[in-house]
Amino acid sequence: MYYVYVIKSLQDNRLYIGATKNLKSRLSQHNAGENKSTKYSKWVLVYYEAYKSKKDAIKREKRLKRDGRSKYHLKNRIKNSIEEVV
């Protein structure tokens, strides 16, 4: 399976969208500072989608990152999950 995920910074409430084959390992990499974009914060998973196809996951990730409307709708749909993170 391939995953598109949303993580939230515990320091400044930023959201980061990514795609991976191993969600648990990828979250550990974010929290270990191994990703340039997420290096200076600790992160918590707030949402993910699972895909059988890598192409579908990458396509969805790119759409969420580039298309403001898609990102807006996702953020609205998971609003409570984003706000509940402590």
Phi and psi restraints in degrees (range 20) as a CNS / XPLOR table:
assign (resid 1 and name C) (resid 2 and name N)
       (resid 2 and name CA) (resid 2 and name C) 1.0 -121.3 20.0 2
assign (resid 2 and name N) (resid 2 and name CA)
       (resid 2 and name C) (resid 3 and name N) 1.0 146.2 20.0 2
assign (resid 2 and name C) (resid 3 and name N)
       (resid 3 and name CA) (resid 3 and name C) 1.0 -126.2 20.0 2
assign (resid 3 and name N) (resid 3 and name CA)
       (resid 3 and name C) (resid 4 and name N) 1.0 140.2 20.0 2
assign (resid 3 and name C) (resid 4 and name N)
       (resid 4 and name CA) (resid 4 and name C) 1.0 -106.5 20.0 2
assign (resid 4 and name N) (resid 4 and name CA)
       (resid 4 and name C) (resid 5 and name N) 1.0 130.9 20.0 2
assign (resid 4 and name C) (resid 5 and name N)
       (resid 5 and name CA) (resid 5 and name C) 1.0 -134.9 20.0 2
assign (resid 5 and name N) (resid 5 and name CA)
       (resid 5 and name C) (resid 6 and name N) 1.0 159.3 20.0 2
assign (resid 5 and name C) (resid 6 and name N)
       (resid 6 and name CA) (resid 6 and name C) 1.0 -125.6 20.0 2
assign (resid 6 and name N) (resid 6 and name CA)
       (resid 6 and name C) (resid 7 and name N) 1.0 126.3 20.0 2
assign (resid 6 and name C) (resid 7 and name N)
       (resid 7 and name CA) (resid 7 and name C) 1.0 -118.3 20.0 2
assign (resid 7 and name N) (resid 7 and name CA)
       (resid 7 and name C) (resid 8 and name N) 1.0 153.8 20.0 2
assign (resid 7 and name C) (resid 8 and name N)
       (resid 8 and name CA) (resid 8 and name C) 1.0 -121.7 20.0 2
assign (resid 8 and name N) (resid 8 and name CA)
       (resid 8 and name C) (resid 9 and name N) 1.0 135.2 20.0 2
assign (resid 8 and name C) (resid 9 and name N)
       (resid 9 and name CA) (resid 9 and name C) 1.0 -70.9 20.0 2
assign (resid 9 and name N) (resid 9 and name CA)
       (resid 9 and name C) (resid 10 and name N) 1.0 134.3 20.0 2
assign (resid 9 and name C) (resid 10 and name N)
       (resid 10 and name CA) (resid 10 and name C) 1.0 -79.8 20.0 2
assign (resid 10 and name N) (resid 10 and name CA)
       (resid 10 and name C) (resid 11 and name N) 1.0 -16.7 20.0 2
assign (resid 10 and name C) (resid 11 and name N)
       (resid 11 and name CA) (resid 11 and name C) 1.0 -86.5 20.0 2
assign (resid 11 and name N) (resid 11 and name CA)
       (resid 11 and name C) (resid 12 and name N) 1.0 -47.1 20.0 2
assign (resid 11 and name C) (resid 12 and name N)
       (resid 12 and name CA) (resid 12 and name C) 1.0 -130.8 20.0 2
assign (resid 12 and name N) (resid 12 and name CA)
       (resid 12 and name C) (resid 13 and name N) 1.0 12.9 20.0 2
assign (resid 12 and name C) (resid 13 and name N)
       (resid 13 and name CA) (resid 13 and name C) 1.0 65.0 20.0 2
assign (resid 13 and name N) (resid 13 and name CA)
       (resid 13 and name C) (resid 14 and name N) 1.0 16.1 20.0 2
assign (resid 13 and name C) (resid 14 and name N)
       (resid 14 and name CA) (resid 14 and name C) 1.0 -66.6 20.0 2
assign (resid 14 and name N) (resid 14 and name CA)
       (resid 14 and name C) (resid 15 and name N) 1.0 153.7 20.0 2
assign (resid 14 and name C) (resid 15 and name N)
       (resid 15 and name CA) (resid 15 and name C) 1.0 -110.5 20.0 2
assign (resid 15 and name N) (resid 15 and name CA)
       (resid 15 and name C) (resid 16 and name N) 1.0 145.7 20.0 2
assign (resid 15 and name C) (resid 16 and name N)
       (resid 16 and name CA) (resid 16 and name C) 1.0 -130.6 20.0 2
assign (resid 16 and name N) (resid 16 and name CA)
       (resid 16 and name C) (resid 17 and name N) 1.0 134.9 20.0 2
assign (resid 16 and name C) (resid 17 and name N)
       (resid 17 and name CA) (resid 17 and name C) 1.0 -112.4 20.0 2
assign (resid 17 and name N) (resid 17 and name CA)
       (resid 17 and name C) (resid 18 and name N) 1.0 134.8 20.0 2
assign (resid 17 and name C) (resid 18 and name N)
       (resid 18 and name CA) (resid 18 and name C) 1.0 -149.9 20.0 2
assign (resid 18 and name N) (resid 18 and name CA)
       (resid 18 and name C) (resid 19 and name N) 1.0 177.9 20.0 2
assign (resid 18 and name C) (resid 19 and name N)
       (resid 19 and name CA) (resid 19 and name C) 1.0 -137.9 20.0 2
assign (resid 19 and name N) (resid 19 and name CA)
       (resid 19 and name C) (resid 20 and name N) 1.0 145.9 20.0 2
assign (resid 19 and name C) (resid 20 and name N)
       (resid 20 and name CA) (resid 20 and name C) 1.0 -161.0 20.0 2
assign (resid 20 and name N) (resid 20 and name CA)
       (resid 20 and name C) (resid 21 and name N) 1.0 164.8 20.0 2
assign (resid 20 and name C) (resid 21 and name N)
       (resid 21 and name CA) (resid 21 and name C) 1.0 -92.4 20.0 2
assign (resid 21 and name N) (resid 21 and name CA)
       (resid 21 and name C) (resid 22 and name N) 1.0 -29.3 20.0 2
assign (resid 21 and name C) (resid 22 and name N)
       (resid 22 and name CA) (resid 22 and name C) 1.0 -123.0 20.0 2
assign (resid 22 and name N) (resid 22 and name CA)
       (resid 22 and name C) (resid 23 and name N) 1.0 97.3 20.0 2
assign (resid 22 and name C) (resid 23 and name N)
       (resid 23 and name CA) (resid 23 and name C) 1.0 -64.6 20.0 2
assign (resid 23 and name N) (resid 23 and name CA)
       (resid 23 and name C) (resid 24 and name N) 1.0 -44.4 20.0 2
assign (resid 23 and name C) (resid 24 and name N)
       (resid 24 and name CA) (resid 24 and name C) 1.0 -62.0 20.0 2
assign (resid 24 and name N) (resid 24 and name CA)
       (resid 24 and name C) (resid 25 and name N) 1.0 -46.2 20.0 2
assign (resid 24 and name C) (resid 25 and name N)
       (resid 25 and name CA) (resid 25 and name C) 1.0 -64.8 20.0 2
assign (resid 25 and name N) (resid 25 and name CA)
       (resid 25 and name C) (resid 26 and name N) 1.0 -40.4 20.0 2
assign (resid 25 and name C) (resid 26 and name N)
       (resid 26 and name CA) (resid 26 and name C) 1.0 -65.1 20.0 2
assign (resid 26 and name N) (resid 26 and name CA)
       (resid 26 and name C) (resid 27 and name N) 1.0 -41.4 20.0 2
assign (resid 26 and name C) (resid 27 and name N)
       (resid 27 and name CA) (resid 27 and name C) 1.0 -63.1 20.0 2
assign (resid 27 and name N) (resid 27 and name CA)
       (resid 27 and name C) (resid 28 and name N) 1.0 -39.6 20.0 2
assign (resid 27 and name C) (resid 28 and name N)
       (resid 28 and name CA) (resid 28 and name C) 1.0 -61.7 20.0 2
assign (resid 28 and name N) (resid 28 and name CA)
       (resid 28 and name C) (resid 29 and name N) 1.0 -39.7 20.0 2
assign (resid 28 and name C) (resid 29 and name N)
       (resid 29 and name CA) (resid 29 and name C) 1.0 -63.7 20.0 2
assign (resid 29 and name N) (resid 29 and name CA)
       (resid 29 and name C) (resid 30 and name N) 1.0 -42.0 20.0 2
assign (resid 29 and name C) (resid 30 and name N)
       (resid 30 and name CA) (resid 30 and name C) 1.0 -59.9 20.0 2
assign (resid 30 and name N) (resid 30 and name CA)
       (resid 30 and name C) (resid 31 and name N) 1.0 -45.9 20.0 2
assign (resid 30 and name C) (resid 31 and name N)
       (resid 31 and name CA) (resid 31 and name C) 1.0 -73.7 20.0 2
assign (resid 31 and name N) (resid 31 and name CA)
       (resid 31 and name C) (resid 32 and name N) 1.0 -18.5 20.0 2
assign (resid 31 and name C) (resid 32 and name N)
       (resid 32 and name CA) (resid 32 and name C) 1.0 -89.4 20.0 2
assign (resid 32 and name N) (resid 32 and name CA)
       (resid 32 and name C) (resid 33 and name N) 1.0 0.1 20.0 2
assign (resid 32 and name C) (resid 33 and name N)
       (resid 33 and name CA) (resid 33 and name C) 1.0 78.8 20.0 2
assign (resid 33 and name N) (resid 33 and name CA)
       (resid 33 and name C) (resid 34 and name N) 1.0 22.2 20.0 2
assign (resid 33 and name C) (resid 34 and name N)
       (resid 34 and name CA) (resid 34 and name C) 1.0 -87.4 20.0 2
assign (resid 34 and name N) (resid 34 and name CA)
       (resid 34 and name C) (resid 35 and name N) 1.0 1.5 20.0 2
assign (resid 34 and name C) (resid 35 and name N)
       (resid 35 and name CA) (resid 35 and name C) 1.0 -119.2 20.0 2
assign (resid 35 and name N) (resid 35 and name CA)
       (resid 35 and name C) (resid 36 and name N) 1.0 126.9 20.0 2
assign (resid 35 and name C) (resid 36 and name N)
       (resid 36 and name CA) (resid 36 and name C) 1.0 -56.1 20.0 2
assign (resid 36 and name N) (resid 36 and name CA)
       (resid 36 and name C) (resid 37 and name N) 1.0 -40.9 20.0 2
assign (resid 36 and name C) (resid 37 and name N)
       (resid 37 and name CA) (resid 37 and name C) 1.0 -73.3 20.0 2
assign (resid 37 and name N) (resid 37 and name CA)
       (resid 37 and name C) (resid 38 and name N) 1.0 -22.3 20.0 2
assign (resid 37 and name C) (resid 38 and name N)
       (resid 38 and name CA) (resid 38 and name C) 1.0 -121.9 20.0 2
assign (resid 38 and name N) (resid 38 and name CA)
       (resid 38 and name C) (resid 39 and name N) 1.0 16.3 20.0 2
assign (resid 38 and name C) (resid 39 and name N)
       (resid 39 and name CA) (resid 39 and name C) 1.0 -60.4 20.0 2
assign (resid 39 and name N) (resid 39 and name CA)
       (resid 39 and name C) (resid 40 and name N) 1.0 -39.1 20.0 2
assign (resid 39 and name C) (resid 40 and name N)
       (resid 40 and name CA) (resid 40 and name C) 1.0 -102.3 20.0 2
assign (resid 40 and name N) (resid 40 and name CA)
       (resid 40 and name C) (resid 41 and name N) 1.0 32.5 20.0 2
assign (resid 40 and name C) (resid 41 and name N)
       (resid 41 and name CA) (resid 41 and name C) 1.0 -151.3 20.0 2
assign (resid 41 and name N) (resid 41 and name CA)
       (resid 41 and name C) (resid 42 and name N) 1.0 164.6 20.0 2
assign (resid 41 and name C) (resid 42 and name N)
       (resid 42 and name CA) (resid 42 and name C) 1.0 -103.3 20.0 2
assign (resid 42 and name N) (resid 42 and name CA)
       (resid 42 and name C) (resid 43 and name N) 1.0 145.0 20.0 2
assign (resid 42 and name C) (resid 43 and name N)
       (resid 43 and name CA) (resid 43 and name C) 1.0 -127.1 20.0 2
assign (resid 43 and name N) (resid 43 and name CA)
       (resid 43 and name C) (resid 44 and name N) 1.0 150.4 20.0 2
assign (resid 43 and name C) (resid 44 and name N)
       (resid 44 and name CA) (resid 44 and name C) 1.0 -131.1 20.0 2
assign (resid 44 and name N) (resid 44 and name CA)
       (resid 44 and name C) (resid 45 and name N) 1.0 139.9 20.0 2
assign (resid 44 and name C) (resid 45 and name N)
       (resid 45 and name CA) (resid 45 and name C) 1.0 -73.9 20.0 2
assign (resid 45 and name N) (resid 45 and name CA)
       (resid 45 and name C) (resid 46 and name N) 1.0 129.3 20.0 2
assign (resid 45 and name C) (resid 46 and name N)
       (resid 46 and name CA) (resid 46 and name C) 1.0 -116.1 20.0 2
assign (resid 46 and name N) (resid 46 and name CA)
       (resid 46 and name C) (resid 47 and name N) 1.0 -17.1 20.0 2
assign (resid 46 and name C) (resid 47 and name N)
       (resid 47 and name CA) (resid 47 and name C) 1.0 -166.8 20.0 2
assign (resid 47 and name N) (resid 47 and name CA)
       (resid 47 and name C) (resid 48 and name N) 1.0 147.5 20.0 2
assign (resid 47 and name C) (resid 48 and name N)
       (resid 48 and name CA) (resid 48 and name C) 1.0 -152.7 20.0 2
assign (resid 48 and name N) (resid 48 and name CA)
       (resid 48 and name C) (resid 49 and name N) 1.0 156.3 20.0 2
assign (resid 48 and name C) (resid 49 and name N)
       (resid 49 and name CA) (resid 49 and name C) 1.0 -124.9 20.0 2
assign (resid 49 and name N) (resid 49 and name CA)
       (resid 49 and name C) (resid 50 and name N) 1.0 142.3 20.0 2
assign (resid 49 and name C) (resid 50 and name N)
       (resid 50 and name CA) (resid 50 and name C) 1.0 -109.6 20.0 2
assign (resid 50 and name N) (resid 50 and name CA)
       (resid 50 and name C) (resid 51 and name N) 1.0 139.6 20.0 2
assign (resid 50 and name C) (resid 51 and name N)
       (resid 51 and name CA) (resid 51 and name C) 1.0 -133.9 20.0 2
assign (resid 51 and name N) (resid 51 and name CA)
       (resid 51 and name C) (resid 52 and name N) 1.0 144.6 20.0 2
assign (resid 51 and name C) (resid 52 and name N)
       (resid 52 and name CA) (resid 52 and name C) 1.0 -78.0 20.0 2
assign (resid 52 and name N) (resid 52 and name CA)
       (resid 52 and name C) (resid 53 and name N) 1.0 -31.5 20.0 2
assign (resid 52 and name C) (resid 53 and name N)
       (resid 53 and name CA) (resid 53 and name C) 1.0 -98.4 20.0 2
assign (resid 53 and name N) (resid 53 and name CA)
       (resid 53 and name C) (resid 54 and name N) 1.0 129.3 20.0 2
assign (resid 53 and name C) (resid 54 and name N)
       (resid 54 and name CA) (resid 54 and name C) 1.0 -62.4 20.0 2
assign (resid 54 and name N) (resid 54 and name CA)
       (resid 54 and name C) (resid 55 and name N) 1.0 -40.2 20.0 2
assign (resid 54 and name C) (resid 55 and name N)
       (resid 55 and name CA) (resid 55 and name C) 1.0 -60.2 20.0 2
assign (resid 55 and name N) (resid 55 and name CA)
       (resid 55 and name C) (resid 56 and name N) 1.0 -41.9 20.0 2
assign (resid 55 and name C) (resid 56 and name N)
       (resid 56 and name CA) (resid 56 and name C) 1.0 -64.5 20.0 2
assign (resid 56 and name N) (resid 56 and name CA)
       (resid 56 and name C) (resid 57 and name N) 1.0 -41.3 20.0 2
assign (resid 56 and name C) (resid 57 and name N)
       (resid 57 and name CA) (resid 57 and name C) 1.0 -64.4 20.0 2
assign (resid 57 and name N) (resid 57 and name CA)
       (resid 57 and name C) (resid 58 and name N) 1.0 -44.8 20.0 2
assign (resid 57 and name C) (resid 58 and name N)
       (resid 58 and name CA) (resid 58 and name C) 1.0 -64.5 20.0 2
assign (resid 58 and name N) (resid 58 and name CA)
       (resid 58 and name C) (resid 59 and name N) 1.0 -40.8 20.0 2
assign (resid 58 and name C) (resid 59 and name N)
       (resid 59 and name CA) (resid 59 and name C) 1.0 -61.2 20.0 2
assign (resid 59 and name N) (resid 59 and name CA)
       (resid 59 and name C) (resid 60 and name N) 1.0 -44.4 20.0 2
assign (resid 59 and name C) (resid 60 and name N)
       (resid 60 and name CA) (resid 60 and name C) 1.0 -65.9 20.0 2
assign (resid 60 and name N) (resid 60 and name CA)
       (resid 60 and name C) (resid 61 and name N) 1.0 -43.4 20.0 2
assign (resid 60 and name C) (resid 61 and name N)
       (resid 61 and name CA) (resid 61 and name C) 1.0 -58.5 20.0 2
assign (resid 61 and name N) (resid 61 and name CA)
       (resid 61 and name C) (resid 62 and name N) 1.0 -48.1 20.0 2
assign (resid 61 and name C) (resid 62 and name N)
       (resid 62 and name CA) (resid 62 and name C) 1.0 -62.1 20.0 2
assign (resid 62 and name N) (resid 62 and name CA)
       (resid 62 and name C) (resid 63 and name N) 1.0 -40.5 20.0 2
assign (resid 62 and name C) (resid 63 and name N)
       (resid 63 and name CA) (resid 63 and name C) 1.0 -63.2 20.0 2
assign (resid 63 and name N) (resid 63 and name CA)
       (resid 63 and name C) (resid 64 and name N) 1.0 -43.5 20.0 2
assign (resid 63 and name C) (resid 64 and name N)
       (resid 64 and name CA) (resid 64 and name C) 1.0 -65.8 20.0 2
assign (resid 64 and name N) (resid 64 and name CA)
       (resid 64 and name C) (resid 65 and name N) 1.0 -34.8 20.0 2
assign (resid 64 and name C) (resid 65 and name N)
       (resid 65 and name CA) (resid 65 and name C) 1.0 -76.3 20.0 2
assign (resid 65 and name N) (resid 65 and name CA)
       (resid 65 and name C) (resid 66 and name N) 1.0 -33.2 20.0 2
assign (resid 65 and name C) (resid 66 and name N)
       (resid 66 and name CA) (resid 66 and name C) 1.0 -99.4 20.0 2
assign (resid 66 and name N) (resid 66 and name CA)
       (resid 66 and name C) (resid 67 and name N) 1.0 -28.9 20.0 2
assign (resid 66 and name C) (resid 67 and name N)
       (resid 67 and name CA) (resid 67 and name C) 1.0 -101.8 20.0 2
assign (resid 67 and name N) (resid 67 and name CA)
       (resid 67 and name C) (resid 68 and name N) 1.0 108.4 20.0 2
assign (resid 67 and name C) (resid 68 and name N)
       (resid 68 and name CA) (resid 68 and name C) 1.0 -57.9 20.0 2
assign (resid 68 and name N) (resid 68 and name CA)
       (resid 68 and name C) (resid 69 and name N) 1.0 -35.2 20.0 2
assign (resid 68 and name C) (resid 69 and name N)
       (resid 69 and name CA) (resid 69 and name C) 1.0 -67.5 20.0 2
assign (resid 69 and name N) (resid 69 and name CA)
       (resid 69 and name C) (resid 70 and name N) 1.0 -43.3 20.0 2
assign (resid 69 and name C) (resid 70 and name N)
       (resid 70 and name CA) (resid 70 and name C) 1.0 -63.3 20.0 2
assign (resid 70 and name N) (resid 70 and name CA)
       (resid 70 and name C) (resid 71 and name N) 1.0 -43.2 20.0 2
assign (resid 70 and name C) (resid 71 and name N)
       (resid 71 and name CA) (resid 71 and name C) 1.0 -65.3 20.0 2
assign (resid 71 and name N) (resid 71 and name CA)
       (resid 71 and name C) (resid 72 and name N) 1.0 -40.7 20.0 2
assign (resid 71 and name C) (resid 72 and name N)
       (resid 72 and name CA) (resid 72 and name C) 1.0 -59.9 20.0 2
assign (resid 72 and name N) (resid 72 and name CA)
       (resid 72 and name C) (resid 73 and name N) 1.0 -46.9 20.0 2
assign (resid 72 and name C) (resid 73 and name N)
       (resid 73 and name CA) (resid 73 and name C) 1.0 -65.0 20.0 2
assign (resid 73 and name N) (resid 73 and name CA)
       (resid 73 and name C) (resid 74 and name N) 1.0 -39.8 20.0 2
assign (resid 73 and name C) (resid 74 and name N)
       (resid 74 and name CA) (resid 74 and name C) 1.0 -64.7 20.0 2
assign (resid 74 and name N) (resid 74 and name CA)
       (resid 74 and name C) (resid 75 and name N) 1.0 -47.7 20.0 2
assign (resid 74 and name C) (resid 75 and name N)
       (resid 75 and name CA) (resid 75 and name C) 1.0 -60.2 20.0 2
assign (resid 75 and name N) (resid 75 and name CA)
       (resid 75 and name C) (resid 76 and name N) 1.0 -37.7 20.0 2
assign (resid 75 and name C) (resid 76 and name N)
       (resid 76 and name CA) (resid 76 and name C) 1.0 -67.4 20.0 2
assign (resid 76 and name N) (resid 76 and name CA)
       (resid 76 and name C) (resid 77 and name N) 1.0 -39.0 20.0 2
assign (resid 76 and name C) (resid 77 and name N)
       (resid 77 and name CA) (resid 77 and name C) 1.0 -68.8 20.0 2
assign (resid 77 and name N) (resid 77 and name CA)
       (resid 77 and name C) (resid 78 and name N) 1.0 -34.0 20.0 2
assign (resid 77 and name C) (resid 78 and name N)
       (resid 78 and name CA) (resid 78 and name C) 1.0 -107.9 20.0 2
assign (resid 78 and name N) (resid 78 and name CA)
       (resid 78 and name C) (resid 79 and name N) 1.0 21.2 20.0 2
assign (resid 78 and name C) (resid 79 and name N)
       (resid 79 and name CA) (resid 79 and name C) 1.0 -50.9 20.0 2
assign (resid 79 and name N) (resid 79 and name CA)
       (resid 79 and name C) (resid 80 and name N) 1.0 -47.5 20.0 2
assign (resid 79 and name C) (resid 80 and name N)
       (resid 80 and name CA) (resid 80 and name C) 1.0 -66.3 20.0 2
assign (resid 80 and name N) (resid 80 and name CA)
       (resid 80 and name C) (resid 81 and name N) 1.0 -37.0 20.0 2
assign (resid 80 and name C) (resid 81 and name N)
       (resid 81 and name CA) (resid 81 and name C) 1.0 -65.2 20.0 2
assign (resid 81 and name N) (resid 81 and name CA)
       (resid 81 and name C) (resid 82 and name N) 1.0 -38.2 20.0 2
assign (resid 81 and name C) (resid 82 and name N)
       (resid 82 and name CA) (resid 82 and name C) 1.0 -67.5 20.0 2
assign (resid 82 and name N) (resid 82 and name CA)
       (resid 82 and name C) (resid 83 and name N) 1.0 -42.3 20.0 2
assign (resid 82 and name C) (resid 83 and name N)
       (resid 83 and name CA) (resid 83 and name C) 1.0 -73.5 20.0 2
assign (resid 83 and name N) (resid 83 and name CA)
       (resid 83 and name C) (resid 84 and name N) 1.0 -29.1 20.0 2
assign (resid 83 and name C) (resid 84 and name N)
       (resid 84 and name CA) (resid 84 and name C) 1.0 -77.1 20.0 2
assign (resid 84 and name N) (resid 84 and name CA)
       (resid 84 and name C) (resid 85 and name N) 1.0 -12.8 20.0 2
assign (resid 84 and name C) (resid 85 and name N)
       (resid 85 and name CA) (resid 85 and name C) 1.0 -65.4 20.0 2
assign (resid 85 and name N) (resid 85 and name CA)
       (resid 85 and name C) (resid 86 and name N) 1.0 129.4 20.0 2
